[in-house]
Amino acid sequence: MSLKQTPLYAVYAGYGAKTIDFGGWDLPVQFGGIQSEHEAVRQRAGLFDVSHMGEFWVTGADAESFLQRVTTNDLTRLETNQAQYSLLCYPSGGVVDDLLVYKLAADRFMLVVNASNIDKDFAWLKEHVQGDVTLANASEETALLALQGPQAVHILSGLTDAPVAELKGFRFLPDVTVGGVQALVSRTGYTGEDGFELYVNAGEAVKLWELLLEAGRPQGLEPIGLGARDTLRFEARLPLYGQELSADISPLEAGLGIFVKLDKGDFIGREALAEQKAQGLPRRSVGIEMIDRGIPRSHYPVYSPDGRKIGEVTTGTQSPTYKRNVGLALLESAFAVNDTEVLVEIRGKKLLAKVVPTPFHKRPKN
């Protein structure tokens, strides 16, 4: 089966992209190198093609009450032109997907979902529709570019008259002209840095990509691949579905309880999550740092000091920013305490590590 391509695929080669199969998509893992791209976003600015993400429109008089019933966060707290991080859960409390909800009007919302879950999520939502609700999958006709880093606001402000610099976090402007291209512009981010997302018609993606890179050249803007996207979100302890979240890992276990509003009324998964919270979590997601020499990787088993398996690494690498060998691990709660020593099995050897605070990176306050 041939791999899917984003509207920007044709221009990748011209920027030196090395592509890989990512969940059925042929996407750039790097352009110039993961380390240098990571540093570009932390220090200057980076441009990501994330057009593989899915976009759904949810409209109708009952759109808000429907979304309130299928997501874990409290949608009634959203104002128009505000976005919210939330999760879709199974009745078991496991996660269907994590997503962003954009409120354009009382009866009009956009959902942004993970690429590998587009078909599954859309089917799940259709299965649970009630009342006056219309669902539309706009993923194929929508392109998404993410401009991230300390210089992002300077670069974008130079291409539009819209007050993008005044946008607060998780707010958006629904109709912005950026260098002649119409875009919905939001300020959420998945890197731990400041930045913007630009949703445009797929046919305008190449024009906007080249426009942004040209305008941002004086500020050191670079195209960024999936490799650095993963290390950036990992340092900021932002979850990746399929690693920190899954049908078998609840939002509470993943440390995302702040986005689960058990007091908002009934929603799918609420009963299981309330019971989990009341009984105490059997396991938790924590940061670990290697004491012995070695790099923790996804799915490496983690053991107690006496050799009993107590969990596994969900994401791990050598932090490009801090040069520490660190990971996120889902561990039995008794061991999910800072400074607790554990053993990570790396290439057949059990190596010493300890539980450490997260996130590994916090953006400096101006």
Buried (B, 14 or more C-beta within 10 A) or exposed (E): EEBBBBBBBEBBEEBEBBBBEBBEBBBBBBBBBBBBBBBBBBBBBBBBBBBBBBBBBBBBEBBBBBBBBBBBBBBEEBEEBBBBBBBBBBEBBBBBBBBBBBBBEEBBBBBBBBBBBBEBBBEBBEEEBEEEBEBEBBBEEBBBBBBBBBBBBBBBBEBBEBEBEEBEEBBBBBEBEBBEBBBBBBBBBBBBBBBBBBBBBBEBBBBBBBBBBEBBEEBBBBBBBBBBBBBBBBBBBBBBBBBBBBBEBBBBBBBBBEBBBBEBEEBBBBBBBBEBBEEEBEBBBBBBBBBEEBBBBBEBBBBBEEEEEBBBBBBBBBBBBEEEBBBBBBBBBEBBEEEBEBBBBBEEEBBBBBBBEBBBBEBEEE
